[in-house]
Amino acid sequence: MIQVLGTSWALLLGLMLLMLGNGLQGTLLGVRGEIEGFSTFQMSLVMSAYFAGFLGGSRMAPEMIRRVGHVRVFAALASFISAVLILYPAFPNPWAWSVERVIIGFCFSGVYVVAESWLNNAATNETRGQSLALYMFVQVLGIMAAQGVLLLGDPAGFVLFIVPSVLVSISFAPILLSISPTPAFDSTRPMSLKELFHTSPLSFVGVFLVGGAFSAQFGMAAVFGTQAELSLPQISLFITMFYVGAVVTLYPLGWLSDRLDRRLLIAIEAIVGGVGAFIGFVFGDAYVALLVAAFFIGGMTNPLYSLLLAYLNDLLEHDQMAAGSAGMMFVNGLGAIGGPLLTGYAMTLAGPGGFFLFIAVLLLATAGYAFYRMTQRPSVGVDEAGAYAPVLMSATSVAVEAAQEWAYEAAEEAAEEAARDENGA
């Protein structure tokens, strides 16, 4: 771990500052939209626009990097992010914000691709697992810290918009001045949607539904908080609990996934997350219940994404895994675009509790489909299943492919070691 920090601290610091800026602007817009009098539909459109931009960026960034290089792409996109963050309070209009959110989602996607490429290039086969673990820790730490920064200013003013702009601008320095060499870059062509669905209907449908649940929590949690008349500190802690849940459960559930039928574990996780969301819907007047609901929703959605990818990989050859993951990220992005829009519609019909109701429906639908698929195909034996690669849903294809390659190599080494021990016995 010390070795990884010694070689990658600048990249990790820059990534944490990026996540601070991104986490702060997402929550801040949800609060500021209420102050400006935006409707729930308008805010859902604003929040959905980010995921549309992110999906577009994930498709176009690789070509941009091949044409002009990592450094220029990173500097250009990060500059746009910094500028847009300043423009939000200058033009408090939902349609302007929607356009700006498309731009900022596109730019953040490209910036993450560049930064993750550098980080992966700096790691060796021996340190890649530790590097990925630190990357996930830095991502979550940045978003959680952003919720604390929200309390340092007035959402009705300009200062809290200037802060993320400055943080993103500062993030340039440790990444662009890092001594890490510019990595070679080659993106993977994704599998077609038809191929993905026929390979694993459960992974395809599950990733789509979980993408909607994740984007609902990421994009609309602050909107829910303002409509539920929570105070700013309460909104901050409420959103933080989603990511606390993700950190606490990601690895333990990964350990279980290598020992149980993954479809059964997918169903159980989705049920637990759905019940957690239902608790928020029924007992939403009690703040403690909201925190419990956020913990279980966040604690289930991120492991579910990793688990669905792992189950897909159980059905693919090793040389197909990267293409499968790239295709699944596109499916996840499609689900994510619709998440905030449908959440906003549910909140319009059912009040603030519609936020939890929508997430509960998606997660319980995932569980139901998992049980159905268990009746349609024999299970993959635990001994035949591939390794679980924990990733956060905000990661791009670079981090996902690196995590899967590390997990595959780790599983191969474990199998070889077990064979040697058996022969030695």
KEFI-823755 format. One record per residue (C-alpha): residue number from 1; chain; x, y, z. Coordinates in steps of 0.5 Angstrom, whole numbers. Each point is the difference from the previous one (the first is absolute). Layout:
% residues N
+------+-------+-------+-------+-------+
| resi | chain |     x |     y |     z |
+------+-------+-------+-------+-------+
|  NUM |     A |     X |     Y |     Z |
...
+------+-------+-------+-------+-------+
***
This chain:
% residues 425
+------+-------+-------+-------+-------+
| resi | chain |     x |     y |     z |
+------+-------+-------+-------+-------+
|    1 |     A |     0 |     0 |     0 |
|    2 |     A |     6 |     5 |     2 |
|    3 |     A |     3 |    -2 |    -7 |
|    4 |     A |    -7 |     2 |    -4 |
|    5 |     A |     0 |     7 |     4 |
|    6 |     A |     7 |     1 |    -1 |
|    7 |     A |    -1 |    -1 |    -8 |
|    8 |     A |    -7 |     3 |    -1 |
|    9 |     A |    -2 |     5 |     6 |
|   10 |     A |     0 |     6 |    -5 |
|   11 |     A |    -5 |    -4 |    -4 |
|   12 |     A |    -4 |    -2 |     6 |
|   13 |     A |     0 |     7 |     3 |
|   14 |     A |    -2 |     3 |    -7 |
|   15 |     A |    -6 |    -5 |    -1 |
|   16 |     A |    -2 |     1 |     7 |
|   17 |     A |    -1 |     8 |    -1 |
|   18 |     A |    -4 |    -2 |    -6 |
|   19 |     A |    -4 |    -4 |     4 |
|   20 |     A |    -1 |     5 |     5 |
|   21 |     A |    -2 |     5 |    -6 |
|   22 |     A |    -5 |    -5 |    -3 |
|   23 |     A |    -3 |    -2 |     7 |
|   24 |     A |    -1 |     7 |     2 |
|   25 |     A |    -3 |     3 |    -7 |
|   26 |     A |    -5 |    -6 |     0 |
|   27 |     A |    -3 |     1 |     7 |
|   28 |     A |     1 |     8 |     0 |
|   29 |     A |    -5 |     0 |    -7 |
|   30 |     A |    -5 |    -4 |     4 |
|   31 |     A |     0 |     5 |     6 |
|   32 |     A |     0 |     6 |    -5 |
|   33 |     A |    -5 |    -2 |    -4 |
|   34 |     A |    -5 |     0 |     5 |
|   35 |     A |     2 |     7 |     2 |
|   36 |     A |    -1 |     2 |    -7 |
|   37 |     A |    -7 |    -3 |     0 |
|   38 |     A |     2 |    -5 |    -5 |
|   39 |     A |    -6 |    -5 |    -1 |
|   40 |     A |     2 |    -8 |     1 |
|   41 |     A |    -1 |    -1 |    -7 |
|   42 |     A |     5 |     5 |    -2 |
|   43 |     A |     5 |    -2 |     5 |
|   44 |     A |    -1 |    -7 |    -2 |
|   45 |     A |     2 |     2 |    -7 |
|   46 |     A |     6 |     4 |     3 |
|   47 |     A |     3 |    -6 |     3 |
|   48 |     A |    -2 |    -5 |    -5 |
|   49 |     A |     4 |     4 |    -5 |
|   50 |     A |     7 |    -1 |     4 |
|   51 |     A |    -1 |    -8 |    -2 |
|   52 |     A |    -1 |     2 |    -7 |
|   53 |     A |     6 |     4 |    -1 |
|   54 |     A |     4 |    -6 |     4 |
|   55 |     A |    -2 |    -5 |    -5 |
|   56 |     A |     1 |     4 |    -6 |
|   57 |     A |     7 |     2 |     3 |
|   58 |     A |     2 |    -8 |     2 |
|   59 |     A |    -1 |    -1 |    -8 |
|   60 |     A |     3 |     6 |    -3 |
|   61 |     A |     6 |     1 |     5 |
|   62 |     A |     4 |    -6 |    -2 |
|   63 |     A |     0 |     3 |    -7 |
|   64 |     A |     2 |     7 |     2 |
|   65 |     A |     6 |    -3 |     4 |
|   66 |     A |     2 |    -4 |    -6 |
|   67 |     A |     0 |     6 |    -4 |
|   68 |     A |     3 |     5 |     5 |
|   69 |     A |     3 |    -3 |     6 |
|   70 |     A |    -1 |    -1 |     7 |
|   71 |     A |     2 |     7 |     2 |
|   72 |     A |    -3 |     4 |    -5 |
|   73 |     A |    -7 |    -4 |     1 |
|   74 |     A |     1 |     1 |     8 |
|   75 |     A |     2 |     7 |     0 |
|   76 |     A |    -6 |     2 |    -5 |
|   77 |     A |    -6 |    -4 |     3 |
|   78 |     A |     2 |     2 |     8 |
|   79 |     A |     1 |     8 |    -3 |
|   80 |     A |    -8 |    -1 |    -2 |
|   81 |     A |    -2 |    -3 |     6 |
|   82 |     A |     3 |     5 |     4 |
|   83 |     A |    -3 |     6 |    -4 |
|   84 |     A |    -7 |    -4 |     0 |
|   85 |     A |     0 |     0 |     8 |
|   86 |     A |     1 |     7 |     0 |
|   87 |     A |    -6 |     1 |    -5 |
|   88 |     A |    -5 |    -3 |     4 |
|   89 |     A |    -2 |     5 |     5 |
|   90 |     A |     1 |     6 |    -6 |
|   91 |     A |    -6 |    -4 |    -4 |
|   92 |     A |    -5 |    -3 |     5 |
|   93 |     A |    -4 |    -3 |    -5 |
|   94 |     A |    -2 |    -7 |    -1 |
|   95 |     A |     1 |     0 |    -7 |
|   96 |     A |     7 |     3 |     0 |
|   97 |     A |     2 |    -5 |     6 |
|   98 |     A |    -2 |    -6 |    -4 |
|   99 |     A |     4 |     2 |    -6 |
|  100 |     A |     6 |     2 |     5 |
|  101 |     A |    -1 |    -7 |     3 |
|  102 |     A |     0 |    -4 |    -6 |
|  103 |     A |     7 |     4 |    -1 |
|  104 |     A |     3 |    -1 |     7 |
|  105 |     A |    -3 |    -8 |    -1 |
|  106 |     A |     4 |     0 |    -6 |
|  107 |     A |     6 |     3 |     2 |
|  108 |     A |     1 |    -4 |     7 |
|  109 |     A |    -1 |    -6 |    -4 |
|  110 |     A |     6 |     1 |    -4 |
|  111 |     A |     4 |     3 |     6 |
|  112 |     A |    -1 |    -7 |     3 |
|  113 |     A |     2 |    -4 |    -6 |
|  114 |     A |     6 |     4 |     0 |
|  115 |     A |     2 |     0 |     7 |
|  116 |     A |    -2 |    -8 |     1 |
|  117 |     A |     5 |    -1 |    -6 |
|  118 |     A |     5 |     3 |     4 |
|  119 |     A |    -1 |    -3 |     6 |
|  120 |     A |    -1 |    -7 |    -3 |
|  121 |     A |     7 |     1 |    -4 |
|  122 |     A |     4 |     2 |     6 |
|  123 |     A |    -2 |    -7 |     4 |
|  124 |     A |     3 |    -6 |    -1 |
|  125 |     A |    -3 |    -7 |     0 |
|  126 |     A |     2 |    -1 |     7 |
|  127 |     A |    -3 |     7 |     2 |
|  128 |     A |    -6 |     1 |    -4 |
|  129 |     A |    -5 |    -3 |     5 |
|  130 |     A |     3 |     5 |     5 |
|  131 |     A |    -1 |     5 |    -5 |
|  132 |     A |    -7 |    -1 |    -2 |
|  133 |     A |    -2 |    -1 |     8 |
|  134 |     A |     4 |     7 |     1 |
|  135 |     A |    -4 |     3 |    -6 |
|  136 |     A |    -7 |    -2 |     3 |
|  137 |     A |     2 |     3 |     6 |
|  138 |     A |     2 |     6 |    -2 |
|  139 |     A |    -6 |     1 |    -5 |
|  140 |     A |    -5 |    -2 |     6 |
|  141 |     A |     4 |     5 |     5 |
|  142 |     A |     0 |     6 |    -5 |
|  143 |     A |    -8 |    -1 |    -1 |
|  144 |     A |    -1 |    -1 |     8 |
|  145 |     A |     5 |     6 |     1 |
|  146 |     A |    -4 |     4 |    -5 |
|  147 |     A |    -6 |     0 |     5 |
|  148 |     A |     3 |     3 |     5 |
|  149 |     A |     3 |     6 |    -4 |
|  150 |     A |    -7 |     1 |    -2 |
|  151 |     A |    -1 |     3 |     8 |
|  152 |     A |     5 |     5 |    -1 |
|  153 |     A |    -4 |     5 |    -4 |
|  154 |     A |    -7 |     2 |    -2 |
|  155 |     A |    -3 |    -4 |    -6 |
|  156 |     A |    -4 |     7 |    -2 |
|  157 |     A |     7 |     3 |    -1 |
|  158 |     A |     6 |    -1 |    -5 |
|  159 |     A |     5 |    -2 |     5 |
|  160 |     A |    -2 |    -7 |     0 |
|  161 |     A |     1 |     0 |    -8 |
|  162 |     A |     6 |     3 |     0 |
|  163 |     A |     3 |    -5 |     5 |
|  164 |     A |    -1 |    -7 |    -5 |
|  165 |     A |     3 |     5 |    -6 |
|  166 |     A |     6 |     1 |     4 |
|  167 |     A |     1 |    -7 |     2 |
|  168 |     A |    -1 |    -3 |    -7 |
|  169 |     A |     5 |     5 |    -2 |
|  170 |     A |     5 |    -2 |     5 |
|  171 |     A |    -1 |    -7 |    -2 |
|  172 |     A |     4 |     2 |    -6 |
|  173 |     A |     7 |     1 |     3 |
|  174 |     A |     1 |    -7 |     4 |
|  175 |     A |    -2 |    -4 |    -6 |
|  176 |     A |     3 |     4 |    -6 |
|  177 |     A |     6 |     1 |     4 |
|  178 |     A |     1 |    -7 |     2 |
|  179 |     A |     6 |    -3 |    -2 |
|  180 |     A |    -4 |    -6 |    -3 |
|  181 |     A |     1 |    -1 |    -7 |
|  182 |     A |    -6 |     0 |    -5 |
|  183 |     A |    -3 |    -6 |    -1 |
|  184 |     A |    -2 |    -4 |    -6 |
|  185 |     A |    -7 |     0 |    -1 |
|  186 |     A |    -4 |    -5 |    -4 |
|  187 |     A |    -8 |     0 |     1 |
|  188 |     A |    -4 |    -7 |     0 |
|  189 |     A |    -6 |     0 |    -5 |
|  190 |     A |    -6 |    -2 |     4 |
|  191 |     A |    -4 |    -6 |    -2 |
|  192 |     A |    -7 |     1 |    -3 |
|  193 |     A |    -6 |     1 |     4 |
|  194 |     A |    -3 |    -6 |    -3 |
|  195 |     A |     7 |    -4 |     2 |
|  196 |     A |     0 |     2 |     7 |
|  197 |     A |    -8 |    -2 |     1 |
|  198 |     A |     1 |    -7 |    -3 |
|  199 |     A |     6 |    -1 |     4 |
|  200 |     A |    -3 |     2 |     7 |
|  201 |     A |    -7 |     3 |     0 |
|  202 |     A |     1 |     1 |     7 |
|  203 |     A |     6 |     4 |     0 |
|  204 |     A |    -3 |     4 |    -6 |
|  205 |     A |    -7 |     2 |     4 |
|  206 |     A |     3 |     0 |     7 |
|  207 |     A |     6 |     5 |    -2 |
|  208 |     A |    -5 |     4 |    -4 |
|  209 |     A |    -5 |     0 |     6 |
|  210 |     A |     6 |     1 |     5 |
|  211 |     A |     2 |     6 |    -4 |
|  212 |     A |    -6 |     4 |     1 |
|  213 |     A |     0 |    -2 |     7 |
|  214 |     A |     7 |     3 |     1 |
|  215 |     A |    -2 |     6 |    -4 |
|  216 |     A |    -6 |     2 |     4 |
|  217 |     A |     4 |     0 |     6 |
|  218 |     A |     6 |     4 |    -3 |
|  219 |     A |    -4 |     5 |    -3 |
|  220 |     A |    -7 |     1 |     4 |
|  221 |     A |     2 |    -2 |     7 |
|  222 |     A |     1 |     8 |     1 |
|  223 |     A |    -6 |     1 |    -3 |
|  224 |     A |    -4 |    -4 |     4 |
|  225 |     A |     4 |     3 |     6 |
|  226 |     A |    -3 |     7 |    -1 |
|  227 |     A |    -7 |    -3 |    -2 |
|  228 |     A |     0 |    -3 |     7 |
|  229 |     A |     2 |     6 |     3 |
|  230 |     A |     7 |    -3 |     3 |
|  231 |     A |     5 |     5 |     2 |
|  232 |     A |     6 |     1 |    -3 |
|  233 |     A |     4 |    -4 |     5 |
|  234 |     A |    -5 |    -6 |    -1 |
|  235 |     A |     0 |     0 |    -7 |
|  236 |     A |     8 |     0 |     0 |
|  237 |     A |     0 |    -6 |     5 |
|  238 |     A |    -6 |    -3 |    -4 |
|  239 |     A |     4 |     0 |    -6 |
|  240 |     A |     6 |    -3 |     3 |
|  241 |     A |    -3 |    -6 |     3 |
|  242 |     A |    -1 |    -2 |    -7 |
|  243 |     A |     8 |    -1 |    -1 |
|  244 |     A |     1 |    -2 |     7 |
|  245 |     A |    -4 |    -6 |    -2 |
|  246 |     A |     3 |    -1 |    -6 |
|  247 |     A |     7 |     0 |     3 |
|  248 |     A |    -2 |    -5 |     6 |
|  249 |     A |    -3 |    -5 |    -5 |
|  250 |     A |     4 |     0 |    -6 |
|  251 |     A |     5 |    -5 |     2 |
|  252 |     A |    -4 |    -5 |     5 |
|  253 |     A |    -5 |    -1 |    -5 |
|  254 |     A |     5 |    -1 |    -6 |
|  255 |     A |     3 |    -6 |     5 |
|  256 |     A |    -7 |    -3 |     0 |
|  257 |     A |    -1 |     0 |    -7 |
|  258 |     A |     6 |    -4 |    -1 |
|  259 |     A |    -3 |    -5 |     5 |
|  260 |     A |    -8 |     0 |    -2 |
|  261 |     A |    -4 |    -1 |    -7 |
|  262 |     A |     1 |     7 |    -2 |
|  263 |     A |    -7 |     1 |    -3 |
|  264 |     A |    -3 |    -2 |     7 |
|  265 |     A |     5 |     5 |     3 |
|  266 |     A |    -2 |     5 |    -5 |
|  267 |     A |    -8 |    -1 |     2 |
|  268 |     A |     2 |     1 |     8 |
|  269 |     A |     4 |     6 |    -1 |
|  270 |     A |    -6 |     3 |    -5 |
|  271 |     A |    -5 |    -2 |     6 |
|  272 |     A |     4 |     3 |     5 |
|  273 |     A |     1 |     7 |    -4 |
|  274 |     A |    -7 |     0 |    -2 |
|  275 |     A |    -3 |    -1 |     8 |
|  276 |     A |     5 |     5 |     2 |
|  277 |     A |    -3 |     5 |    -5 |
|  278 |     A |    -7 |    -2 |     2 |
|  279 |     A |     2 |     2 |     7 |
|  280 |     A |     1 |     7 |    -2 |
|  281 |     A |    -6 |     0 |    -4 |
|  282 |     A |    -4 |    -2 |     6 |
|  283 |     A |     3 |     3 |     6 |
|  284 |     A |     3 |     6 |    -4 |
|  285 |     A |    -2 |     5 |     6 |
|  286 |     A |     5 |    -3 |     4 |
|  287 |     A |     7 |     2 |    -1 |
|  288 |     A |     3 |    -6 |     2 |
|  289 |     A |    -4 |    -4 |    -4 |
|  290 |     A |     3 |     4 |    -6 |
|  291 |     A |     7 |    -1 |     2 |
|  292 |     A |    -1 |    -8 |     0 |
|  293 |     A |    -4 |     0 |    -6 |
|  294 |     A |     6 |     4 |    -4 |
|  295 |     A |     5 |    -5 |     3 |
|  296 |     A |    -3 |    -6 |    -2 |
|  297 |     A |    -2 |     3 |    -7 |
|  298 |     A |     8 |     2 |    -1 |
|  299 |     A |     2 |    -6 |     3 |
|  300 |     A |    -3 |    -4 |    -5 |
|  301 |     A |     0 |     3 |    -7 |
|  302 |     A |     7 |     1 |     0 |
|  303 |     A |     2 |    -8 |     1 |
|  304 |     A |    -6 |    -2 |    -4 |
|  305 |     A |     3 |     4 |    -6 |
|  306 |     A |     7 |    -4 |     1 |
|  307 |     A |    -4 |    -6 |     1 |
|  308 |     A |    -4 |     0 |    -6 |
|  309 |     A |     6 |     1 |    -4 |
|  310 |     A |     4 |    -6 |     3 |
|  311 |     A |    -6 |    -4 |    -1 |
|  312 |     A |     0 |     2 |    -8 |
|  313 |     A |     8 |    -1 |     0 |
|  314 |     A |    -2 |    -7 |     3 |
|  315 |     A |    -3 |    -2 |    -7 |
|  316 |     A |     5 |     4 |    -4 |
|  317 |     A |     7 |    -3 |    -2 |
|  318 |     A |     6 |     5 |     2 |
|  319 |     A |     1 |     3 |    -6 |
|  320 |     A |    -7 |     2 |     0 |
|  321 |     A |    -1 |     3 |     7 |
|  322 |     A |     3 |     7 |    -2 |
|  323 |     A |    -5 |     1 |    -6 |
|  324 |     A |    -6 |    -3 |     5 |
|  325 |     A |     2 |     6 |     5 |
|  326 |     A |     0 |     5 |    -5 |
|  327 |     A |    -7 |    -2 |    -3 |
|  328 |     A |    -2 |     0 |     7 |
|  329 |     A |     2 |     7 |     2 |
|  330 |     A |    -4 |     2 |    -6 |
|  331 |     A |    -6 |    -4 |     3 |
|  332 |     A |     1 |     3 |     7 |
|  333 |     A |     0 |     7 |    -3 |
|  334 |     A |    -6 |    -1 |    -4 |
|  335 |     A |    -4 |    -2 |     7 |
|  336 |     A |     4 |     6 |     3 |
|  337 |     A |    -3 |     5 |    -5 |
|  338 |     A |    -7 |    -2 |     2 |
|  339 |     A |     1 |     0 |     8 |
|  340 |     A |    -1 |     7 |     2 |
|  341 |     A |    -5 |     1 |    -5 |
|  342 |     A |    -5 |    -5 |     2 |
|  343 |     A |     2 |     1 |     7 |
|  344 |     A |    -2 |     7 |    -1 |
|  345 |     A |    -7 |    -2 |    -3 |
|  346 |     A |    -1 |    -5 |     6 |
|  347 |     A |     1 |     6 |     5 |
|  348 |     A |    -5 |     4 |    -4 |
|  349 |     A |    -5 |    -5 |     1 |
|  350 |     A |     2 |    -3 |     7 |
|  351 |     A |     3 |     6 |     3 |
|  352 |     A |     8 |     0 |     3 |
|  353 |     A |    -1 |    -8 |     2 |
|  354 |     A |    -1 |    -1 |    -8 |
|  355 |     A |     8 |     0 |     1 |
|  356 |     A |     0 |    -6 |     4 |
|  357 |     A |    -6 |    -3 |    -4 |
|  358 |     A |     4 |     0 |    -6 |
|  359 |     A |     6 |    -3 |     2 |
|  360 |     A |    -4 |    -6 |     4 |
|  361 |     A |    -3 |    -2 |    -7 |
|  362 |     A |     6 |     0 |    -4 |
|  363 |     A |     4 |    -4 |     6 |
|  364 |     A |    -6 |    -5 |     1 |
|  365 |     A |    -1 |    -1 |    -8 |
|  366 |     A |     7 |    -2 |     0 |
|  367 |     A |    -1 |    -5 |     5 |
|  368 |     A |    -6 |    -3 |    -3 |
|  369 |     A |     4 |     0 |    -7 |
|  370 |     A |     5 |    -4 |     4 |
|  371 |     A |    -4 |    -5 |     3 |
|  372 |     A |    -3 |    -1 |    -7 |
|  373 |     A |     6 |    -1 |    -4 |
|  374 |     A |     2 |    -5 |     6 |
|  375 |     A |    -6 |    -4 |    -3 |
|  376 |     A |     3 |     1 |    -8 |
|  377 |     A |     7 |    -2 |     1 |
|  378 |     A |     5 |    -5 |     4 |
|  379 |     A |     4 |     4 |     5 |
|  380 |     A |     7 |     1 |    -1 |
|  381 |     A |     4 |    -5 |     5 |
|  382 |     A |     4 |     4 |     5 |
|  383 |     A |     6 |    -3 |    -2 |
|  384 |     A |    -1 |     2 |    -7 |
|  385 |     A |    -2 |     7 |     1 |
|  386 |     A |     5 |     6 |    -1 |
|  387 |     A |     3 |     5 |     5 |
|  388 |     A |    -4 |     5 |     3 |
|  389 |     A |     3 |     7 |    -2 |
|  390 |     A |    -3 |     6 |     4 |
|  391 |     A |    -1 |     6 |    -3 |
|  392 |     A |    -4 |     7 |     1 |
|  393 |     A |    -6 |     1 |    -5 |
|  394 |     A |     4 |     7 |    -1 |
|  395 |     A |     6 |    -3 |    -3 |
|  396 |     A |     1 |     0 |    -7 |
|  397 |     A |     2 |    -6 |    -5 |
|  398 |     A |     7 |     1 |     2 |
|  399 |     A |     0 |    -2 |     7 |
|  400 |     A |    -5 |    -5 |    -1 |
|  401 |     A |     4 |    -4 |    -5 |
|  402 |     A |     6 |     1 |     4 |
|  403 |     A |    -4 |    -3 |     6 |
|  404 |     A |    -2 |    -6 |    -4 |
|  405 |     A |     7 |    -1 |    -2 |
|  406 |     A |     3 |     0 |     7 |
|  407 |     A |    -6 |    -4 |     2 |
|  408 |     A |     1 |    -5 |    -5 |
|  409 |     A |     8 |    -1 |     1 |
|  410 |     A |    -2 |     0 |     7 |
|  411 |     A |    -4 |    -6 |    -1 |
|  412 |     A |     5 |    -4 |    -4 |
|  413 |     A |     5 |     1 |     5 |
|  414 |     A |    -4 |    -3 |     5 |
|  415 |     A |    -2 |    -6 |    -4 |
|  416 |     A |     7 |    -1 |    -2 |
|  417 |     A |     2 |     0 |     8 |
|  418 |     A |    -6 |    -4 |     2 |
|  419 |     A |     3 |    -5 |    -6 |
|  420 |     A |     7 |     0 |     3 |
|  421 |     A |    -3 |    -1 |     7 |
|  422 |     A |    -4 |    -6 |    -2 |
|  423 |     A |     6 |    -3 |    -4 |
|  424 |     A |     5 |     1 |     6 |
|  425 |     A |    -5 |    -3 |     4 |
+------+-------+-------+-------+-------+
***
